């Protein structure tokens, strides 16, 4: 229940009533595989179909919920002691000891770094409300599992361990997200089994330990962002959902699914390159077009967000803290995987020296990123005014894709070009878009049957075809008419193999232009990105920008919004892109040029950047300067 100040109070009477109302659904809870997969990573105890806190934990939380006059918790040191007492009462064998200097980090932050007025509000209002929220966690989880199957018809959306190669989606209510993050703040999640499942850190002890052990302004301000989130949710709990999706391009060939492409697929693609907008100033998260925003991710979601990291991914997790919930149940990404999160609200504004350096062209990507991180500063409340979608998710769409680490010269090998292109493609692709094709094929019945379908708007006619769905989409089509143009089908298996890429890409490109089969019918969603995999990971910004462009185009995205941060190597990006677009290049054209350039670069036949290599007449000055710079 809520009091007049919107803070949450635990009511035993309400809890008993809720238990009785749920009595009918208890048998179903007993055998839930989704819940079973999460129990080793939750601090709650199961009993029959119920989840509960040990009685001593309930007593401690109830005491804490009554405020500092009753609990006597009014300092960072005493808060740490209260958390330690709760942890000791859990009786969870896999609960690892806290990081050694966690207590000192709590004392430093709450007793020295914030004002006394802020501390009084935190201990007098926020901590009691968080204790009440933790008391509600068992009922929030039970309600989640009882109702998860009602969200989508036939699609599993419940909280579960989404393991490697397991494509799927989890929908969490924002109140449940808040309760889970409070568990992380109180360091209540069992941690000893997480390593064996390749799960990232989830408890906040290292966040505070790093503050004390190697103090930095950026670490202090990271914690301020998190504390601000808790202040906000305790004064007014946000509504709606956040979804977490593991996206997978299967390595094996599966029916009705886009599989992991080989280099030949990219080489033969006839999909046109989409428009490419270059922004030398601004930030990905500040764009207002509802685009899919790229998280330059670590393979472990969140990277160093809960340690001392403070670059693009970590900053995003601080200003949109609901993203952290995904770290609870999403193991590290493999090369054919990405993670898309929709609905994570932004709670904080921030500033950094980079915002005033975007026009300086003589600082490289790594240098700028380091300056960006070291000057990170919490700048107060942010009210997220983005609309919500039909599933009550804030229209903040974020995709985490991890680039090649320590790229060096190996990034120019075809193997790693393919890895990066497929990684971006996995993140940018919406597999549900291909439902259009699935429905079309399924309507045709068995092999060799007659099928004619006509779209009145597009004049698309498909007649008498056999579908293999091998690799990407493998068609053996007798006659296909796209608009007013007939495509003659291959007649032999050899011809099918030779021309597969061309027929697939033409069909996909045409269908994508209509967009009538996209899951999200309200708009076409662009990609907002930047220098993915550059800076600390050592990627070539020119190469990475082109890889993301061809991946977004192949995935059917309407455009790419590229934020360069003003780095020198991309000062000619817009000019190069406009030249490429003016010559109507396809994805295959760009891919083949990248392969040729990369081969020469790897074999030390050129030391030019891609743009100067591609267009020497346009960028002769840069090519000459590069040669002078690299001469012995």
Backbone torsions as a table, in degrees:
resi	resn	phi	psi	omega
1	UNK	NA	160.3	-179.6
2	UNK	-114.2	141.4	172.8
3	UNK	-89.8	-176.3	-175.2
4	UNK	-65.3	-17.8	-179.9
5	UNK	-97.2	12.9	178.8
6	UNK	66.2	17.0	174.3
7	UNK	-92.6	152.6	-171.0
8	UNK	-96.0	133.1	-179.2
9	UNK	-117.7	139.0	177.9
10	UNK	-84.0	127.3	-179.7
11	UNK	-122.4	112.9	178.3
12	UNK	-58.6	-38.2	179.8
13	UNK	-62.8	-45.5	179.0
14	UNK	-64.1	-38.8	-179.4
15	UNK	-64.2	-42.7	178.7
16	UNK	-63.2	-42.9	178.6
17	UNK	-61.4	-41.6	-179.7
18	UNK	-65.1	-38.3	179.4
19	UNK	-62.6	-41.2	-179.7
20	UNK	-66.4	-38.5	179.5
21	UNK	-65.5	-28.3	-177.5
22	UNK	-93.3	0.7	-174.2
23	UNK	-53.5	-39.1	-177.2
24	UNK	-65.4	-23.6	-176.4
25	UNK	-97.8	6.2	-172.9
26	UNK	-70.1	-37.0	-178.0
27	UNK	-61.0	-38.6	179.5
28	UNK	-64.4	-38.6	-178.3
29	UNK	-64.0	-30.8	-174.5
30	UNK	-59.7	-34.0	-172.4
31	UNK	-112.6	22.7	-178.0
32	UNK	-76.4	117.7	178.3
33	UNK	-69.1	-31.6	179.4
34	UNK	-62.8	-45.9	178.8
35	UNK	-65.5	-40.6	179.6
36	UNK	-59.6	-36.3	-179.5
37	UNK	-68.0	-23.0	-177.4
38	UNK	-96.5	-20.9	-173.5
39	UNK	-55.9	-37.3	178.4
40	UNK	-65.6	-13.8	-175.1
41	UNK	-113.6	8.8	178.2
42	UNK	-113.4	150.7	-178.7
43	UNK	-85.2	-1.1	-176.4
44	UNK	-88.0	158.9	178.2
45	UNK	-105.7	139.5	176.8
46	UNK	-93.3	145.8	173.8
47	UNK	-148.5	114.7	-172.7
48	UNK	55.7	-118.9	-179.6
49	UNK	-104.2	7.8	-176.3
50	UNK	-102.0	154.9	169.4
51	UNK	-114.3	142.8	-177.8
52	UNK	-154.7	158.4	170.4
53	UNK	-85.3	146.4	169.7
54	UNK	-57.6	150.6	-173.1
55	UNK	-58.9	-36.0	-179.2
56	UNK	-68.8	-33.0	175.7
57	UNK	-66.3	-43.5	178.2
58	UNK	-58.6	-43.5	180.0
59	UNK	-62.4	-42.3	-179.5
60	UNK	-67.1	-41.4	179.5
61	UNK	-67.2	-39.0	177.3
62	UNK	-62.6	-40.2	177.1
63	UNK	-62.9	-45.7	-179.8
64	UNK	-63.8	-33.5	-177.3
65	UNK	-70.4	-14.8	-177.2
66	UNK	-87.1	-1.7	175.0
67	UNK	96.2	168.3	-173.0
68	UNK	-66.4	-25.9	178.7
69	UNK	-65.4	-27.8	-179.7
70	UNK	-98.8	-44.1	-175.8
71	UNK	-84.1	-20.4	-176.3
72	UNK	63.6	19.9	176.6
73	UNK	-94.2	99.7	-177.2
74	UNK	-137.3	22.2	178.2
75	UNK	-151.9	164.9	178.9
76	UNK	-62.6	-39.5	179.4
77	UNK	-63.8	-43.0	-179.1
78	UNK	-72.6	-30.7	175.1
79	UNK	-65.2	-42.6	177.4
80	UNK	-61.0	-41.0	178.9
81	UNK	-63.0	-40.4	179.2
82	UNK	-65.2	-41.9	177.9
83	UNK	-62.9	-42.4	179.3
84	UNK	-62.5	-39.2	178.9
85	UNK	-64.8	-41.9	178.0
86	UNK	-63.3	-43.8	179.4
87	UNK	-61.1	-41.5	179.3
88	UNK	-64.8	-26.8	-177.9
89	UNK	-84.0	-9.5	-177.0
90	UNK	-70.5	-32.8	-177.8
91	UNK	57.8	38.9	176.8
92	UNK	-99.3	116.3	-174.4
93	UNK	-64.3	-26.6	-176.5
94	UNK	-91.8	14.6	178.8
95	UNK	-82.1	109.4	-177.8
96	UNK	-76.0	155.4	175.5
97	UNK	-61.0	151.1	177.5
98	UNK	-70.1	157.5	175.3
99	UNK	-56.1	142.3	-168.7
100	UNK	-54.1	-37.5	-174.2
101	UNK	-106.1	23.6	178.7
102	UNK	-59.8	-43.9	-178.3
103	UNK	-60.7	-39.5	-179.7
104	UNK	-69.3	-34.3	176.7
105	UNK	-66.0	-40.4	175.9
106	UNK	-61.8	-46.3	-178.8
107	UNK	-63.3	-41.7	-179.3
108	UNK	-63.4	-47.4	-174.9
109	UNK	-70.8	-53.1	-171.9
110	UNK	-79.4	-23.2	-175.5
111	UNK	-104.9	-15.3	-176.6
112	UNK	-127.8	-40.0	-170.0
113	UNK	-87.0	-23.6	177.0
114	UNK	-105.6	158.8	-177.1
115	UNK	-70.5	162.9	179.1
116	UNK	-65.3	-33.9	177.9
117	UNK	-66.2	-41.3	177.8
118	UNK	-65.2	-40.5	179.4
119	UNK	-65.2	-39.8	179.7
120	UNK	-62.6	-40.2	177.6
121	UNK	-67.4	-41.0	-178.0
122	UNK	-62.5	-49.3	-176.3
123	UNK	-80.1	-26.8	-178.2
124	UNK	-85.9	-29.1	-175.6
125	UNK	-120.4	-47.0	-171.2
126	UNK	-74.5	-49.6	-177.9
127	UNK	-60.0	-45.4	176.1
128	UNK	-59.5	-40.8	179.2
129	UNK	-65.7	-38.3	177.8
130	UNK	-66.3	-36.9	176.8
131	UNK	-63.2	-41.4	176.0
132	UNK	-62.8	-39.5	179.6
133	UNK	-64.0	-39.6	176.5
134	UNK	-64.6	-36.7	176.5
135	UNK	-61.7	-28.8	179.9
136	UNK	-84.7	-10.1	-174.7
137	UNK	-55.1	-46.1	179.4
138	UNK	-56.5	-44.3	-178.7
139	UNK	-71.1	-33.2	177.3
140	UNK	-64.9	-41.4	178.9
141	UNK	-69.0	-42.8	178.2
142	UNK	-59.7	-45.2	178.5
143	UNK	-61.8	-40.1	178.9
144	UNK	-59.5	-48.6	-177.7
145	UNK	-70.2	-31.3	178.6
146	UNK	-67.7	-33.8	-170.9
147	UNK	-108.1	-4.8	-174.4
148	UNK	-59.8	-36.4	-176.8
149	UNK	-71.1	-11.8	-179.5
150	UNK	-87.0	-10.3	-174.3
151	UNK	-72.4	-49.1	176.0
152	UNK	-124.6	142.2	179.7
153	UNK	-77.8	108.2	176.1
154	UNK	86.1	1.0	179.8
155	UNK	-112.1	125.1	179.8
156	UNK	-72.3	126.9	-178.5
157	UNK	-128.3	7.0	-173.4
158	UNK	-77.7	161.0	177.7
159	UNK	-65.8	124.2	180.0
160	UNK	-161.1	165.7	175.8
161	UNK	-74.1	112.8	178.5
162	UNK	-93.6	89.3	-172.2
163	UNK	-74.6	176.3	179.8
164	UNK	-56.8	135.9	178.9
165	UNK	67.8	13.4	179.3
166	UNK	-106.6	91.3	177.7
167	UNK	-66.0	136.0	179.7
168	UNK	175.4	174.7	-176.3
169	UNK	-137.3	144.0	177.3
170	UNK	-123.0	129.3	175.0
171	UNK	-107.8	124.3	177.9
172	UNK	-121.2	133.0	172.6
173	UNK	-65.8	148.2	-175.1
174	UNK	-65.4	-28.9	176.2
175	UNK	-69.0	-39.2	175.9
176	UNK	-65.3	-40.8	175.6
177	UNK	-57.0	-45.8	-179.7
178	UNK	-61.3	-40.4	179.4
179	UNK	-66.8	-39.6	178.4
180	UNK	-65.8	-39.6	177.9
181	UNK	-68.5	-30.8	175.4
182	UNK	-67.0	-37.3	173.3
183	UNK	-58.8	-40.7	179.6
184	UNK	-66.2	-41.6	177.3
185	UNK	-60.2	-40.6	-179.9
186	UNK	-84.4	1.2	176.4
187	UNK	57.7	46.6	-175.6
188	UNK	-98.2	-8.4	-177.5
189	UNK	-77.6	131.4	173.2
190	UNK	-60.0	138.8	-171.9
191	UNK	-120.3	-16.8	-169.8
192	UNK	-67.0	-29.4	-178.8
193	UNK	-91.0	-4.1	-174.4
194	UNK	-69.5	-36.3	-179.5
195	UNK	-61.7	-40.8	-178.7
196	UNK	-67.0	-21.9	177.9
197	UNK	-100.5	7.6	178.3
198	UNK	58.2	40.6	177.6
199	UNK	-95.8	144.3	179.0
200	UNK	-74.3	170.0	173.5
201	UNK	-58.3	143.1	177.8
202	UNK	-127.5	-32.0	178.3
203	UNK	-74.6	156.9	-172.9
204	UNK	-93.0	8.4	-174.3
205	UNK	-63.4	-38.8	-179.9
206	UNK	-68.9	-28.6	177.1
207	UNK	-59.5	-43.8	-179.9
208	UNK	-79.8	-35.9	178.3
209	UNK	-60.7	-44.6	-179.3
210	UNK	-64.6	-29.2	177.0
211	UNK	-61.7	-42.9	-178.6
212	UNK	-80.7	-45.6	-171.7
213	UNK	-69.0	-36.3	178.5
214	UNK	-142.1	72.1	-173.4
215	UNK	-54.4	138.1	171.6
216	UNK	-149.6	153.3	179.5
217	UNK	-62.5	-37.5	-178.8
218	UNK	-63.3	-38.6	179.9
219	UNK	-67.3	-40.8	176.3
220	UNK	-58.7	-42.5	-177.2
221	UNK	-76.6	-26.9	171.1
222	UNK	-60.6	-47.1	-179.5
223	UNK	-65.7	-35.4	177.6
224	UNK	-61.4	-38.7	176.9
225	UNK	-61.6	-44.7	-179.5
226	UNK	-65.5	-44.2	-179.8
227	UNK	-64.1	-35.3	177.4
228	UNK	-64.2	-39.5	176.1
229	UNK	-57.2	-47.6	-179.0
230	UNK	-64.3	-36.4	176.1
231	UNK	-61.9	-42.9	-178.6
232	UNK	-64.8	-46.5	-175.3
233	UNK	-71.6	-22.7	177.6
234	UNK	-79.4	-24.1	177.1
235	UNK	-89.2	-30.3	179.2
236	UNK	-158.1	106.0	-176.9
237	UNK	-69.5	124.8	178.3
238	UNK	-66.7	155.0	-179.5
239	UNK	-111.2	166.7	176.6
240	UNK	100.4	-162.8	-173.4
241	UNK	-130.3	160.0	167.7
242	UNK	-125.0	132.7	178.4
243	UNK	-109.9	144.5	179.9
244	UNK	-126.8	116.8	-175.0
245	UNK	-120.2	128.0	169.1
246	UNK	-90.8	119.1	-178.6
247	UNK	-102.1	134.3	-174.7
248	UNK	-134.1	132.5	166.2
249	UNK	-98.2	104.1	-173.8
250	UNK	-57.0	139.2	178.9
251	UNK	-75.4	-29.7	175.6
252	UNK	-92.3	164.0	-179.2
253	UNK	-83.3	119.6	-178.9
254	UNK	-120.6	146.7	176.8
255	UNK	-69.5	149.6	174.0
256	UNK	57.2	38.4	-179.1
257	UNK	-155.5	145.7	175.2
258	UNK	-82.7	119.9	-177.9
259	UNK	-95.5	174.7	-177.4
260	UNK	-66.9	114.3	-174.6
261	UNK	-71.7	151.0	170.7
262	UNK	-93.0	171.2	-177.8
263	UNK	-60.0	-33.3	-178.7
264	UNK	-61.7	-33.9	178.0
265	UNK	-61.0	-47.8	-179.7
266	UNK	-66.2	-40.6	-177.0
267	UNK	-62.1	-34.5	-174.7
268	UNK	-97.9	2.8	-177.4
269	UNK	-63.9	133.0	177.5
270	UNK	-110.1	13.3	177.2
271	UNK	-70.1	134.0	179.1
272	UNK	-71.3	146.7	175.3
273	UNK	-70.4	137.9	-178.4
274	UNK	-79.3	164.7	174.6
275	UNK	-57.2	148.7	-174.8
276	UNK	-132.8	112.8	-178.7
277	UNK	-102.1	126.2	-179.3
278	UNK	-101.9	128.4	178.2
279	UNK	-121.2	115.1	-179.3
280	UNK	-84.1	-13.4	175.5
281	UNK	-128.0	165.8	178.3
282	UNK	97.1	173.6	-175.8
283	UNK	-128.7	150.1	-178.4
284	UNK	-55.5	-44.7	-174.5
285	UNK	-72.8	-11.7	-178.3
286	UNK	-93.3	-7.8	180.0
287	UNK	-68.2	149.3	-172.0
288	UNK	-116.6	20.8	-176.1
289	UNK	-94.9	4.7	179.9
290	UNK	70.4	26.9	-177.0
291	UNK	-75.9	166.0	170.7
292	UNK	-80.0	115.5	-171.5
293	UNK	-96.3	129.0	-173.7
294	UNK	-84.9	128.1	171.7
295	UNK	-94.7	117.0	179.2
296	UNK	-76.1	83.0	-160.6
297	UNK	-88.2	157.8	161.0
298	UNK	-81.8	156.9	178.3
299	UNK	-63.6	-25.4	169.5
300	UNK	-90.5	114.5	-175.5
301	UNK	-50.3	132.2	179.2
302	UNK	92.5	-18.2	178.3
303	UNK	53.5	-125.6	-179.3
304	UNK	-94.8	23.6	-176.4
305	UNK	-55.8	-40.3	-177.5
306	UNK	-98.6	14.7	172.0
307	UNK	-120.7	-126.1	-177.3
308	UNK	-109.6	3.6	-178.7
309	UNK	-64.6	146.4	-179.6
310	UNK	-156.7	54.2	171.0
311	UNK	-114.1	-158.2	-165.7
312	UNK	-54.4	-49.7	-178.0
313	UNK	-65.1	-46.5	-177.3
314	UNK	-63.1	-39.9	178.1
315	UNK	-63.6	-40.8	179.9
316	UNK	-62.3	-38.3	-180.0
317	UNK	-71.2	-23.1	177.3
318	UNK	-78.8	-39.7	-177.5
319	UNK	-85.1	-19.3	173.7
320	UNK	-122.6	71.6	-169.5
321	UNK	-62.8	-20.5	179.3
322	UNK	-61.8	-19.5	175.9
323	UNK	-61.1	-30.4	-176.3
324	UNK	-60.5	-28.7	-178.6
325	UNK	-57.6	-31.7	179.6
326	UNK	-64.9	-23.5	179.5
327	UNK	-67.9	-17.2	179.9
328	UNK	-68.3	-37.7	-167.4
329	UNK	-131.7	7.1	-179.1
330	UNK	-113.3	103.4	177.0
331	UNK	-64.7	171.8	-175.2
332	UNK	-59.3	155.1	-177.5
333	UNK	-86.8	141.0	170.5
334	UNK	-90.7	177.0	-175.0
335	UNK	-62.2	-24.7	-177.5
336	UNK	-103.2	23.3	-175.8
337	UNK	-129.4	154.8	173.3
338	UNK	-145.9	166.0	178.7
339	UNK	-128.3	125.5	178.3
340	UNK	-113.4	130.5	-178.2
341	UNK	-122.7	126.2	-178.0
342	UNK	-122.5	129.5	173.0
343	UNK	108.5	-1.9	-179.4
344	UNK	-73.4	116.5	-175.3
345	UNK	-79.0	147.0	174.7
346	UNK	-90.9	133.3	-176.8
347	UNK	-115.4	-18.3	-172.5
348	UNK	-128.7	146.0	166.1
349	UNK	-95.3	157.4	179.1
350	UNK	-150.3	167.1	175.2
351	UNK	-138.4	164.8	179.4
352	UNK	-163.4	157.8	-176.2
353	UNK	-62.3	-22.8	-177.0
354	UNK	-62.1	-32.1	-178.2
355	UNK	-60.2	-25.0	178.5
356	UNK	-99.9	2.1	-178.0
357	UNK	-111.7	2.1	-173.0
358	UNK	-60.0	-25.0	-178.9
359	UNK	-90.9	-2.3	-179.0
360	UNK	-87.7	120.2	-171.5
361	UNK	-99.6	1.9	-176.4
362	UNK	-105.4	18.3	173.5
363	UNK	-113.6	130.9	-177.0
364	UNK	-78.5	174.4	-173.7
365	UNK	-61.7	-43.0	-177.5
366	UNK	-65.0	-44.4	179.7
367	UNK	-60.2	-45.4	-178.5
368	UNK	-65.2	-39.0	-179.3
369	UNK	-64.4	-39.6	179.1
370	UNK	-65.8	-40.9	177.5
371	UNK	-64.9	-38.7	178.6
372	UNK	-58.2	-47.4	-176.3
373	UNK	-68.8	-46.6	-172.9
374	UNK	-66.8	-22.3	-177.1
375	UNK	-104.0	9.4	-179.1
376	UNK	-58.1	131.9	-175.9
377	UNK	-146.0	126.3	174.5
378	UNK	-62.2	131.5	-174.2
379	UNK	-121.0	17.6	174.9
380	UNK	107.5	-172.8	-173.0
381	UNK	-69.5	142.5	172.5
382	UNK	-123.2	125.7	176.3
383	UNK	-97.9	111.0	-177.2
384	UNK	-78.0	115.0	-175.7
385	UNK	-103.9	14.0	179.0
386	UNK	-67.6	146.4	179.1
387	UNK	-68.8	169.9	176.1
388	UNK	-110.4	155.1	179.7
389	UNK	-92.6	-173.0	-175.7
390	UNK	-68.1	-14.2	177.3
391	UNK	-100.8	15.2	177.3
392	UNK	63.6	33.8	173.6
393	UNK	-103.6	134.9	171.6
394	UNK	-57.1	139.1	-175.8
395	UNK	-79.7	54.6	169.4
396	UNK	-109.2	111.6	-176.1
397	UNK	-111.9	119.8	-176.2
398	UNK	-126.0	132.5	176.3
399	UNK	-120.2	127.2	179.5
400	UNK	-94.8	118.8	174.4
401	UNK	-131.0	130.5	-177.4
402	UNK	-97.6	125.3	-179.4
403	UNK	-84.1	168.9	176.2
404	UNK	-60.0	126.5	-178.4
405	UNK	-89.7	143.2	-176.9
406	UNK	51.9	55.5	-169.3
407	UNK	-60.1	-49.5	179.0
408	UNK	49.8	-147.1	-179.1
409	UNK	-74.6	-20.4	-177.7
410	UNK	-67.4	-18.7	179.3
411	UNK	-63.7	-15.9	-179.9
412	UNK	-91.4	-0.9	175.0
413	UNK	-79.2	143.1	-175.3
414	UNK	-58.0	-34.7	179.1
415	UNK	-56.4	-42.5	-176.5
416	UNK	-85.1	-26.6	169.2
417	UNK	-59.0	-45.3	179.5
418	UNK	-64.0	-41.4	179.1
419	UNK	-58.9	-46.8	-177.7
420	UNK	-68.9	-41.2	179.0
421	UNK	-63.2	-42.7	-179.2
422	UNK	-72.0	-33.6	176.5
423	UNK	-63.0	-47.8	178.4
424	UNK	-64.8	-40.4	179.6
425	UNK	-61.4	-41.9	177.9
426	UNK	-59.9	-43.7	-179.7
427	UNK	-69.0	-36.9	-173.8
428	UNK	-86.2	-20.8	-176.1
429	UNK	-77.6	138.3	170.8
430	UNK	-106.7	101.6	-176.8
431	UNK	-58.0	-29.7	-178.0
432	UNK	-65.7	-21.3	177.1
433	UNK	-59.5	-26.5	-176.1
434	UNK	-82.9	3.9	173.2
435	UNK	-58.9	-30.3	176.3
436	UNK	-54.0	-49.0	-179.6
437	UNK	-68.9	-40.3	-179.1
438	UNK	-59.0	-47.4	-179.1
439	UNK	-63.0	-40.8	-179.0
440	UNK	-61.1	-45.2	-177.1
441	UNK	-71.4	-41.7	-178.0
442	UNK	-64.5	-32.7	179.2
443	UNK	-67.6	-18.3	-175.2
444	UNK	-82.3	-7.8	176.2
445	UNK	75.6	-150.8	-172.7
446	UNK	-78.2	170.7	-176.7
447	UNK	-58.7	129.9	175.5
448	UNK	86.2	-2.1	-179.0
449	UNK	-77.2	160.4	179.8
450	UNK	-83.3	136.4	178.5
451	UNK	-149.4	124.5	175.1
452	UNK	-127.5	125.4	177.4
453	UNK	-130.3	136.1	179.7
454	UNK	-128.6	131.0	173.7
455	UNK	-97.5	116.1	-175.4
456	UNK	-62.5	-33.2	-177.7
457	UNK	-75.3	-35.5	-172.1
458	UNK	-109.1	-10.3	-177.0
459	UNK	58.5	39.9	175.9
460	UNK	-90.6	122.0	179.0
461	UNK	-120.7	127.0	175.5
462	UNK	-120.9	123.8	-172.8
463	UNK	-129.9	130.0	166.9
464	UNK	54.7	63.8	-176.8
465	UNK	-124.4	160.2	178.2
466	UNK	-118.4	132.1	-176.0
467	UNK	-113.1	131.3	175.9
468	UNK	-102.0	-31.9	-174.9
469	UNK	51.5	49.6	178.5
470	UNK	-101.9	137.8	-174.2
471	UNK	60.4	-114.9	-174.7
472	UNK	-79.7	-79.0	164.3
473	UNK	-140.0	125.8	-179.1
474	UNK	-113.1	111.0	-176.4
475	UNK	-104.3	139.4	162.3
476	UNK	-118.4	91.9	-169.9
477	UNK	-107.1	131.0	178.3
478	UNK	-72.6	-53.4	176.8
479	UNK	-144.5	131.4	173.6
480	UNK	-130.3	130.1	176.6
481	UNK	-113.1	119.9	176.8
482	UNK	-108.1	109.4	-175.8
483	UNK	64.1	-121.0	179.3
484	UNK	-106.3	18.1	-176.4
485	UNK	-120.4	125.6	178.8
486	UNK	-88.7	137.1	173.6
487	UNK	-106.4	118.3	177.5
488	UNK	-75.9	133.1	-174.6
489	UNK	-83.6	154.8	172.3
490	UNK	-68.7	146.3	-174.5
491	UNK	-108.7	-14.6	179.7
492	UNK	-125.9	160.9	-179.3
493	UNK	-63.9	-34.7	178.3
494	UNK	-65.0	-40.9	-179.8
495	UNK	-68.4	-35.2	176.1
496	UNK	-59.6	-47.8	-178.9
497	UNK	-62.3	-40.6	-177.4
498	UNK	-68.7	-36.5	-171.4
499	UNK	-107.4	7.0	-175.3
500	UNK	-52.9	-50.4	-176.4
501	UNK	-58.0	-42.7	-176.5
502	UNK	-65.6	-46.9	-178.1
503	UNK	-67.4	-39.9	178.0
504	UNK	-60.4	-51.7	-173.9
505	UNK	-66.4	-36.7	177.9
506	UNK	-65.4	-42.2	-179.9
507	UNK	-66.4	-44.0	-179.6
508	UNK	-65.7	-44.2	-178.2
509	UNK	-59.3	-43.7	-177.7
510	UNK	-66.8	-45.6	-179.4
511	UNK	-63.0	-38.8	-178.1
512	UNK	-65.0	-32.3	179.8
513	UNK	-62.6	-30.3	177.7
514	UNK	-74.4	-42.5	177.7
515	UNK	68.6	12.0	-175.6
516	UNK	-77.5	-9.9	-176.8
517	UNK	-110.4	14.4	178.4
518	UNK	-77.9	141.6	179.3
519	UNK	-58.4	-43.6	178.9
520	UNK	-91.4	101.0	-172.5
521	UNK	-79.7	-11.4	-171.3
522	UNK	-76.5	-27.6	179.5
523	UNK	-164.3	169.0	172.9
524	UNK	-97.0	132.4	-168.9
525	UNK	-104.0	120.3	180.0
526	UNK	-80.1	176.4	176.2
527	UNK	-108.2	126.9	173.7
528	UNK	-108.6	117.9	-173.8
529	UNK	-147.5	-169.3	-179.3
530	UNK	-166.5	-137.5	-170.6
531	UNK	-84.0	64.2	-178.5
532	UNK	-62.3	127.9	175.9
533	UNK	75.5	7.4	178.2
534	UNK	-96.0	-169.7	-178.9
535	UNK	65.4	-122.6	-173.6
536	UNK	-61.0	-29.7	-179.0
537	UNK	-81.9	-12.3	173.1
538	UNK	79.7	20.3	-179.5
539	UNK	-76.9	155.2	176.8
540	UNK	-82.9	113.5	-175.0
541	UNK	-58.8	-37.3	179.9
542	UNK	-66.3	-44.6	179.6
543	UNK	-63.8	-46.3	-176.7
544	UNK	-66.0	-35.7	179.2
545	UNK	-65.5	-39.3	-179.9
546	UNK	-70.6	-38.8	178.4
547	UNK	-61.8	-43.9	179.8
548	UNK	-65.9	-34.8	179.5
549	UNK	-64.3	-47.8	-177.8
550	UNK	-69.4	-33.4	178.0
551	UNK	-67.0	-43.0	178.9
552	UNK	-64.7	-40.0	179.9
553	UNK	-65.2	-45.8	-180.0
554	UNK	-63.7	-32.5	179.6
555	UNK	-77.8	-1.9	177.2
556	UNK	82.7	17.7	178.7
557	UNK	-75.5	142.9	-174.6
558	UNK	-72.0	-24.8	-179.8
559	UNK	-167.7	165.3	172.8
560	UNK	-117.7	130.4	174.4
561	UNK	-106.6	109.6	-170.4
562	UNK	-110.3	122.5	-179.4
563	UNK	-103.5	112.5	-171.7
564	UNK	-86.5	-15.6	-171.7
565	UNK	58.3	18.7	174.6
566	UNK	69.1	20.4	-176.7
567	UNK	-72.7	148.6	-171.4
568	UNK	-58.2	-44.5	-173.9
569	UNK	-66.2	-12.9	179.5
570	UNK	-110.9	17.2	-179.6
571	UNK	-66.4	-20.8	178.9
572	UNK	-104.1	11.2	-176.2
573	UNK	-58.9	-47.9	-177.1
574	UNK	-63.2	-42.7	-179.4
575	UNK	-63.7	-41.7	178.9
576	UNK	-64.9	-43.4	-179.3
577	UNK	-64.4	-42.2	179.7
578	UNK	-64.3	-37.0	176.6
579	UNK	-63.6	-44.8	179.8
580	UNK	-62.5	-44.8	180.0
581	UNK	-65.1	-38.0	-179.7
582	UNK	-64.4	-24.7	178.1
583	UNK	-96.7	9.1	171.8
584	UNK	55.1	46.0	177.5
585	UNK	-67.8	150.8	172.1
586	UNK	-98.2	173.6	174.1
587	UNK	-57.6	-42.7	179.6
588	UNK	-62.4	-39.6	178.2
589	UNK	-60.3	-47.7	-178.6
590	UNK	-66.3	-42.3	179.0
591	UNK	-58.6	-47.2	-177.5
592	UNK	-63.6	-36.6	176.3
593	UNK	-67.0	-39.8	178.2
594	UNK	-63.8	-39.6	179.0
595	UNK	-63.8	-44.6	-179.5
596	UNK	-64.4	-46.8	179.3
597	UNK	-61.2	-45.6	-176.1
598	UNK	-64.4	-36.7	177.2
599	UNK	-61.6	-44.8	178.7
600	UNK	-66.2	-39.2	-179.5
601	UNK	-66.5	-42.7	-179.2
602	UNK	-65.6	-38.1	-179.0
603	UNK	-86.5	9.0	176.9
604	UNK	59.6	33.6	175.3
605	UNK	-88.5	-12.2	174.2
606	UNK	-150.6	150.3	172.9
607	UNK	-122.2	15.4	178.7
608	UNK	-78.7	154.8	167.7
609	UNK	-69.1	163.5	-175.5
610	UNK	-59.0	-41.7	-176.0
611	UNK	-67.1	-43.9	179.2
612	UNK	-66.9	-35.3	176.9
613	UNK	-67.0	-41.3	-176.9
614	UNK	-73.7	-41.6	-173.4
615	UNK	-127.5	67.3	-176.2
616	UNK	-61.5	-31.1	-179.5
617	UNK	-70.0	-31.7	179.3
618	UNK	-79.9	-34.5	-173.8
619	UNK	-119.2	39.7	-177.9
620	UNK	-60.8	-38.0	-179.3
621	UNK	-62.4	-43.4	179.9
622	UNK	-67.3	-38.0	179.4
623	UNK	-64.1	-42.7	179.7
624	UNK	-63.9	-43.3	-179.3
625	UNK	-65.0	-37.6	178.6
626	UNK	-63.5	-41.8	179.5
627	UNK	-64.5	-38.6	178.6
628	UNK	-66.4	-40.5	-178.6
629	UNK	-65.3	-37.1	-174.3
630	UNK	-94.9	1.2	178.9
631	UNK	-73.6	148.7	-176.4
632	UNK	-70.0	NA	NA
